[in-house]
Amino acid sequence: MLTKYIFFTGGVVSSVGKGVTAAALGRLLKERGFKVAVQKLDPYINVDPGTMSPYQHGEVFVLDDGAETDLDLGHYERFIDIRLNKVCNITTGQVYADVIGKERRGDYLGGTIQVIPHITNEIKRRIGLVAKATDAEIVLVEVGGTVGDIESQPFLEALRQLRSSLGRENSLYIHVTWLPYIGATGELKTKPTQHSVRELRSIGISPDMIVARSDYPIEDSLREKIGLFCDVEKRAVIPMVTTQLLYEVPLLLEEANVAELVLDRLGLEARIEPDWKEWKNMIREMNRPKPKAKIALIGKYVELHDAYMSVREALKHAALQVGVELDLEWIHSSDLEKGKCWDILESVDGILVPGGFGSRGIEGKIQAARFARTRKVPYLGLCLGMQLMVAEFGRFILNDERTNSTEFDHATPQPVIDLMPDQKEISDMGGTMRLGLYPCQLMPGTIAQKAYQQDLIQERHRHRFEFNNDYRQIYEENGMCFSGLSPDGRLVEIVELKDHPFMLSTQFHPEFLSRPNRPHPLFVAFMKAVCEHGNIACKKPEDSPAEKNAVQQP
């Protein structure tokens, strides 16, 4: 069949939930037997978010092929349970770089380069790559930002042009908008939605469906009003009230018959009957009162929780697996350096130190690792969290507080973490790290091998620095186990402490492969250690059949 396309635009405000809506609809279509893929169009001029501050953009989500992408791709992968690739996230920066490169080579034969048709043609070409790269039958395309943003105009113009080439039967436009609540009058207002749709129609796009987001229930009369003023059927005005659980959104869309509306509009019929039993059981378990497991996340960007989106979700998935509720304490590592938040650290059942860049707050993370080591508190380190666990342990066994990574101290006499050899001549920052899926050989009998229940795994990476192999022997002699190595034995991937209940860190980012109904095995192992440390009642392994369905390794 011809590939079908669903285009998502946003109105009124950003961060209204387009990404979650697209991910949830993708799940609905997958449940009906269709192969789907999702693409995010980001209007910023950066080539990718890899060099952007987390405060600007949230987390950088890394794909199998090493693409550094928008965090919405994490939503897509987690909800739909698919693996995406680099064509699924394009930016204005990528588009202009490609067009300018062609112009410099003379590919346009001296023609004048313009937004229309050259930029819009490149956008359309890149949208077309998704189906070819993924064999998707239905491609969902989300445009970042809101209608009216000047930087979004070329993308919206490209989407307008696509309808004429694809045909109305192969394309569908969904507008996700926000209904503000006026407290003084107790009303939800539709006028901003009307204006955003008018703006959309002024450039030639008429939405086929409107998803109306709100913090309050939406009356049928408001749906009728939106439909009347926006020229959309009432049944295609979908109320989407804010929910406590993101993973409830697919069920809300199911109840609103969104999939039937979409398939009818695209001339398709469901191939199989959707089976939501496992998903509903998962939501029921999420809502069930459970004992709490208190975990401290020691980060540098904790003011913006989206900076650790995948880490937070992976912890939730693991907590659900073992039958506890996650109680997450967000601690800024710089506060620990100032003597703050230590009372919170004293009260937690586990400590997680995630990735990051730059020297700010590093000593606070090292102090957290020392606290976990000396107090026997379960510790999970991710990327930078692994490197700082190594630095802290080095300060202990080498009796030298100057032990460090050369990322933070070029003159350290004990460079236990150093720049990877193939990174030393690189000057560009963007897209030049060790990125994407790499294999890792696990050592028999280790915590890591017992968690994965296999010997060879593949995980996603994003780093420039690595364990300095000059120190491998002295570390092993003093109680550190290198439980995961690259197949050639050169790169340390996982470290564990032998005389600790659970102090394990990874050079890679396991959080990117965790799914709500198939949590990552290392997070599950960590959560079980947390429960044991805190004497928290949790499920026994035999009570958790989903654990057998571990992370899918390619």
N, C-alpha and C positions, 0 to 999 in steps of 0.2 A: 504494500500500500504506500501511497505518497505520505511523506512525513507531514504531520500536523504540528502547528505551532500555537502556543498560548503565550501572549505577551502581557506582562504585569507592569502597570504604571502606578505611581503614587500621587496622592493629593493632600493638600492642606499642610501637613507637617511630615518631616522625615522620621525614620525609625517607627513607622506606623505598623509594621508587621508584614510587609510584602514578602520578605524572605521566608518567614514561617508559613505564610499562606501558600506560597509557591511550593514549599517543601511538603506541606500537608496535602495539597492537591496532587502532587506527584505520587504520594503514598496511595491516595484513593485510586488513581489510575493504574498503578502497579498492582493493587489488590484485584483489579478487574482484568489482569492478564496482559497489560501493555508494557512494552519496554520504554522507559522514560529517561530523559536526561534534563538537566537544568543548567542554564547559563546566566551569569550575572554580568550586566553591562555597567561599568563604573565610570562616571563622567569626569573624574579627576584626571589631571594631566600627568601624574606619576605613572611610570610604566607599570608598576605593581605596588602593593602596600609594603613590600619588604623593607624599604628604607624609612617608612613612616613611623612616627612615635605611636605607641599604643594609645596614648591619650587622644590622638587625632583619629584613630581608625579602629581601635579595639585590637583583638588578636589577629595575627597572620596565620591563616589556615594553609597547611602545606599538603599537596597532593602526591600521589605515587610518583608522578613524573618530575617532581621537584618544583612545580609551579607554586609560587607564593601568592595566595589569593585572599579574597574577602572572606570574612567570617561567616557570611551567609552560605558559603559552600559547605561549611560544617553542618549547618541546619539541613541542607539538601541531603548530604550523605547520611546523617544520623536518622532522619525521618524516613527516607526512602530505602535506606540500606543499599546504597550503590557506591561505586568508586568512580569519581570524575577525573578529568584530565585538563591540561592547560588551556584547551580551547573553550573551556566552560567559564572562564573569567576574562573579559577583555576591558581595556581602559582606553580613555581618550589618548593617553600617552602612547600606548601600543599602536593605535590606529594612525596617529600623526607620524610616529617614527617610521612606520612602514611606508606610508604615502610619500614622505619626504625622501626616504631612501630610494624609492623608485624614481622620484623626480631627479635626484642627483645622478642616478645611473642613466638617465635619458629615456626611461621606459615610456614616458608620456610624449615623446617626440616633439618636445618644445612647446607643448600646449600649456595654457594657463591653468594652474591647479586651484580648484575651488572646493568649498565645502560640499556643494552639490554640482557635479555628481561624484567627485573623487573620494571625499571623505565618507559620504553615505554609501557609496559602492563598496568601500573597504569594510564598513560595518556589516553590510549585508553579506559580503563574502565570508566574514568570520562567523556570523550567525549560522550560515550554511555548513560550516565545518563541523558543527557539533554532531549532526546526524551521521555524517561520514565517519567521524572518529569513534562514535559510541554505538552505532547501529540502532539508535533510538527511533521509535515509531512516533513518539510525541515528545517535542522539545518545548520546555517551559523557559521563557526568557524574561528575566526581571531587569528593569531599568532602575538604577539607583537614583536617589534624590526624589524630587517632586516636580510635577508639571509646572512650568514657569521658570525653572532654573535655567539660566542662560547656557550653562555648560551641557545640559541635557538635550538641547534642541537638535543637534545632529543625529542623536540616537532616535529621538521620536520621529524625526523626518524619515529616517531609514525604515522604521516600523510602519509608517504610513505608506511608503513606497512598496513595502513587502506585500501588503494586502492585494494590490493589483497584480503582482506576479504570482503570488501563492493561490489567490482565489479565496472568496469568502468562506467556502466550504472547508478550507484547510487552515484557517487562521481565526483566532479568537482573542479579543482584548478584554482584560480584566483590570478594573481601576480600584485600587485599595485606598480608602480615604478615612478621615477621622471626623467624628461628630463631637464637637466640643460641648461641654456641659456648663450651663450658666447657673451657678449656685444661687444667685439672688432670686431667680424666677423658677428654679428647679426644672429647666428645660434642656433638652438636647437640640442643637441648632444644625440645620441642614444647609444653610446658605453657603458656608465655606465649601461644602461638597459641590453645590451647584456651580459655584465660581470655578472650581478646579476642573469640572467636567466641561464647562464652557471654554476654558482655556485649552483643554485637550481637543475639543471639537474645532476650535479655531485653526488648528494646524492640520485638521483633516482626519482625526481619529475619533470615532464614536465608540465608546465602551459597550461591549455586549453584556457585561456583568459588573456590578458594583459591590464590593465587599465593604460594608460600613462598620468601621471599628469604633468601639465605645467602651467606656468604663461602666456604663449603665444600660439596663435593658432597653431595647429599641421596639417601640410600639409599631403595629401594622400600619397605622396611619402615617407614621414617618416613612416607612418603606414605600407606601403609595405616593407620598409627596416627592420623595427622591426619584422614583420611577417616572412620575409625571414630568418633573422639571428637567430630568436628565435623559428622557427618551429611552428608558430601559424598562422592560417588563418587571412587574412587581416581584414575580417569582425569581427574577435574576438580581434582585437587591438582597444581598445576603447579610443578615445581622451577625456581627462577630464581637461578642462581649468579651472583655478581658477575662482571662481565666488564670487561676493560680498555677496551673500546670501547662507548660507549652505543649506537652504531648497529648493533651486533650483536644487540640485544634483539629486533627484529622477526624475525630469522632463528631465534633461540632459541624464540620463541613459535610460529613456523611448524613447527619440528621437533617441538614438543610437541602439534601438532594443535589448538591453541587455537581457531583460526578455525572449524574444523569443529565443535568442541564448541559454540561460541557460536551458529553458524548453526543447528545442529540444535535447540538449546534455544529459539531464536527462531522456528523453523519456516521458515527460509529456505534457499535453495540458491544456491551461487556462480553468478554470471552469466558469469564468464570465468575462465579458468585463470590463477592468479597467475604473474607473470613476475618472478622475482627475479634475473635475469641481471645487470642493471645494478647492483643493490644488492650482489650477491655480488662483482662485480668491484671495486666501491668498497671493500668490506671487505678484499678481497685486496690491493688497492693500499695501504690503510691499514697492513696488517700487513707489507708488503714493506719490507725495509731500504732506507733512502733517505738521501741527504746531509741534514744538518741546517742549517736556517736559524735563526739566533739573533736573536730580536726582544725588545726591552725594552718592557713595558707599564708606563707611568709613571702610577700611579693613586693615589687617596686612600684606597681601601678594599681594598687588595690582600691584607689578612689574610683576607678572605672572597672567594674566587675567584668565588662565585656572583654577586657584585656586577657582574661583567663577563662573565656567561655568554654572551651573544650575541656579544660582541666576540671572546672566546676561540674560540667555535665557528666564527665567520666566518673567523678566521685559519687554523683547521684546514682548513676547506673550501678556501680558496685555496691553502694549502700542498699539499694533495692534488692540486689541479688542475695545479700546476706540477711535481709530482713530487718534493717535498722533505718532510722531517719538521720540524714546528714545534718549536723549542726556545724556550719562552717564559720570559723572565726577569721576575719580578714585582718592580718597584721602587717603594717608597713615595716619593712626591714630597717628603714632609717630610724623608726621609733625605738627599736631594740638597741640601736647604737646609743640612743639618748637615755637609756635606762627605763623606757616606757614599755608597757604591755607585757612585762615579765609575769605579772600575776595571771594574765590570760594564758600565757604559755604554760604556766604551772598547772593549769586546770584542764588542759586538753588531753585527749587519748591518742593523738597522732599528729605528726607534723609533715607537711608537704612543702617543698621548696621548688617552684616552677622555673621555667626558663626566663631569660632576659638578657639585656645588653647594657654595657656601660658600668662605671665604677660606683655610682651612687648606690648606697645601701648594701654594698657587698659584705662589709664586715658584720652587719646585722644578720645576714643569711648564714655566715660562717658561725656566728654565735649560736644561732638556732641549731645548726648541725652539731655543734659541741654539746649543747643541751641534750639533744636527742641521743647522742652517743653515750654520754656519761650517765644520763638518767634512764637509759634503756627504753626510751620512748620510740615507738614505731616511726620510721622516717622513710619517706619516698621522695627522691630527688629526680628532677627531670631536666636534662640538658645542663644548664647552668647549675641547677641543684645538685647534679652529679659532680661537676667540676669543683664546686665549693665544698662538698663532702670530702673529696679527695684532698683539697687544700687544708681543710681543718684536721684531717687525720694525719697529714704530713707534718703539720705544726706540732702534733702530739708525739709522733714517733721519731721525728728528726730533732725535736726540742729546739725549734727555730720558728719564732712568730713571724719571720719574714717570708716564710713559705707561701707561695701564691701562684696565681696564673699570670703569665706575661701579658694577658689582656689588660690587667689592672696595675701591674708593676713590672715594667720592662727590665728593671735592674734587680729583680729578686734573685738572691743567691740560690734559691731552691725552686726552680721553675717546673713544678710538678704538672702543670697544665701549660701547654705551649701551642703556638700556631701550627696548624697542619702544614707539612712541607709543601704541598701543592697550592697553599694559600699565600706563601711568602712573597711572591712576585705580583700579586693581584693588587691593583689600585682602586678599581671600581668597587663600590659597595653593593650595588643592586644585583641580585640574582647570581652571585659569585660564590656563595657558601656551598658546603656539602649539603645538597638538597635532595629530598625525595626518598624513595624506597631502596634500602640496602639490606643484604642478608646478615644474619648474626648466628653464630654457632654457640649453643648453650652447653655448659659443662654439666655432666651427669651428677645428680644428687644435690644440686644447688637449689636455693629457694626459687630462682628464676625458672629452672628446668621443671621443677615440680609444679609451678604455677601454669606454665604453658602446656605441659604434658607432651612436649615434642622437643626435638634436638636442634632443628634449623628453623629460624623464623625470619620474617622480613618486616621492617618497621621504617617509619618515616623520620627523616633527619632534617635538622636545620642548625648547622654550627660551623665555626671556623677553627676552633681550638680543640685539642684532644689531650688525653693522658700522655704524659711524657714517659716513653718506655724505658728510659734510663733508670727510672725509679721502680720499675715493676718488681724486681727481686726483693728489695727491702720492704716494700709494701706487703708482699706475700708473706715474707718472714715474720711480719708483725701483725698478721691477722686479717688482711684484706684478701678477699677472693674475687678474682676476675671471672665472673660466671658467664659472661657473654663476650665473645670476640668476633671480629670480622673473620670470614673463612680462611683468610691468609694469615691470621694471627697477629696482624699488625696493629689493628685499632681496637682499643678497649671500648666495649659497648655497654656492659653492665658490671657494676661493682657491688659487692656485699661485704658486710663485716661478719666474721665467723662467730664471735662471742657476743652477738647481739640478737635479740628475738627477731627483729626485722629492721635492718638498716640497709636499704637497697636503692640504687640509683641507676638511671639509664642515660646514655648519651643521646638517645633518640627521644621521640615524642609519642609515647604510647596513647596519649589522650586522643590523638586524631583518628584512631581506629576503633574507639569504643562506641557501642550502640546501646540504645535504651533497653532493648530486649536481648542483647548479647554483649555484656560488659567486658572490658579488657581484663584478661587474667591477672596482670600485675596489680591493677587497681583492686580486684577482688581479693587477692592475696594480702595486700596492704590493709584492706578494710577488715579482714578476718583477724589480722594481727592487732589492729586497733581495738576490736571488740574483746579480744583475749586480754590485752593490756588493761582495758578499762572495766573488765568483768561485766561486759554487756552481753546479754542473751542474744544470740543470733542463730540463724538457720545452720543446721549441720549440712555437710556436703550432700548427703543423700536426700535432703529436703529441697535441693536446688537443682532440678533437672536441666534448667537452662544453662548451667555451668558447663555442661558437656558441649554446648553449642558455642565454643569459644570464638575468638576473633578469627575471621576468615583470612587465611594466608594465601596470597596469590601463588 
